[in-house]
Amino acid sequence: MALHRQTISVEQFDAFLARQENADLKIEYIAGEMVDVPSNTRSSEIAQKVSFYLQLYLHQNQVAGHITGEAGLYQIGDERYAPDVAFKHAATTTDFVDPNPPELAVEVVSPSDNLRLLSVKISNYVAAGTTVWVIYPEDKQVVTHIPQRGAQILTANDHLTFDGLPGFKLRVGDIF
């Protein structure tokens, strides 16, 4: 028996999330589906470490920039994503959904993540010009997806870098 996925329009998603009783929900709109943002304490800890190192770089190098967590929604095409960590130079917005994609999105894979929808997100981020770091805690690996450069698998002794933050360097093993 095939499972039926219920799809909704982006307008229906925005209206649902705008209702007061739904204000604290952590959900995304991916490929026409309303999706819970799964997490666990291990994934959250890893996201916090990445956020810390990015914040430290900004502070030590006096670089203007903004880092958000999974509570912030970004418009990526007609979809709404809540990356575990996001960075952009431009100011964040007080709008319900930030209409400007982040320059860097970090997704920490949880056991309950839907890998099909994660793949959709990665493709759409990259199409919007966003660099994506997908962190796989169980494998202690990070797959980087850089627009016009493709994907690369990094392990413990490799370093995460980001063109938008010259000189930023984070050893993959330091986030696990």
N, C-alpha and C positions, 0 to 999 in steps of 0.2 A: 504494500500500500504506500503510495506517495504522500508525503507530508505537504500540506498546503501552507505556503507562507502568505501572510496577509500584508499587502503593501498599502501604503498611504501616500498622499501627496506631501510635499514639503510644507505647503500652506497648512495642512491638517496637523503636521508635526509641530510647527511653530505655534499654532493656536493651542494645541494640547499643552505644550510646555509653558506657555504664557499664563495659563490658569494658576491662580495663587496656590491651590492645593498641590500643584505639581512642581512648585518652585525648587524644592530640594532634591528632586529626582536627578540621577546621573544617567542620562541616556543620550544616545547619538542617533542620527538619521543616516543610515548607510544603505545604498542600493534600494531605496524605497521602503526600507524597514526601520521600525523603531526598535533600537537595540539597547539593552542594559549595558552599562559600562562595568564589566566584571573586574574585580581586583581581589587581592589578598594582602596580608601584611608583608610578605616577602617582596611582592611586586611593588608595593607602595614604598618600602624601604629603598629599593633600588632606584625608583624614580626620584626619591628625595635626595639620594646621593648625587645623581646626575644634576639635579637642580642646584644643589650646594656648589658643586664644582663650577657650574656655569656662573652662578652668582659671584663666587669668589673671583673668577676671571674678570667679570665686569668691574667688580670693586677694585681689585688690584691694578687693573689697567685703565681705570677711569673711563670705561666705555659705556656710553648710553645704550640702554637696551632694556627689554622687558621679558620676564620669564613668568609663565603661568603653569598651573597644574591642571589636573583632570576636571576641575570644576568649570573651566573656561571653554566655551563652545566657539569654534571657528567655522565660517562658511567656506567650504571647498567646493566650488562649482555650485550645484544645487543641494549639496549635502551638508550635514552638520557634524563635525568631529570634535571630540574632547581628548586631545593627546594627553598622555601622562605627564609630559613636560613639553613646553613649547617656548621658542625664543623668537623675538623679532626686534628690530631696531626701532620701528615706528611705535608710537604710543598705543597702548591697549585702549579699548573703547568701553564705555558704559552701556553700549547697546546690548540687547539680549544675546545676540550672536555677533561676534566680531566679523565684519564683512571682509577683512583682509587676512589672507592665510599667513600662518607663521613662516618664518624663513627656515626654521628647524623644528621638526616634530619628533618626539621620542615616544615610542610605544613599547611598554614592557609587557611581554606576553604572559598571560595567566593561563592556568590549565583549562579554565572555562571559556577562553576566547574562541570565537568562531574563525577559523583560519581562512575560510572563503571570504568572509567580510573584511578580515584584516588585509587580505590581498587586494580587495577593491579599494580600501583606504589608501594603501601604499601607492597604487597606480594613480589614484586621483591626487594625492599629495604631490607626487612627482610631476604630474601634468600641470599642476598649479605652480611649479617652480620651487617646491619645498623639499629640502633635504630631510630624509627620514632615517632615524636610527631605530631598528627593531631589536630589542634586547630579549634574548632567550635565556632566562635564569637557569633552567634545568641543564642546558648545554654549556652555560657560561660563555656564550657567544653573542656577538652583535653583528647584525647584517645592516650595512649602510646602503642606502638607496639615494644616489646623487643624480639630480637631473642631468641628462646628456652624458652621464658617465657609467650608468648601470649600477649593479649591486656588487658588494664585496663582503666576504665573511671575515670577521675579526675575532681573534681569540685572546687569551689572557695577556700576552706580552705585546700585542698590537696596541696602537693608539688611535683613539677617536680624535678627529680634527674636524673643523668646520670652516670653510672659506669665508663665511660671514664674520668670523672672529679670528683674525690672523694671530697666529701664535698660540691659540688654544690647543691644548694637547692633554688628553686624559687616557691613562693606561686602562685598558678594558678590565684587567684583573682587579683594579681598584674599586670597581662598582659592585663586585660580588662579595 
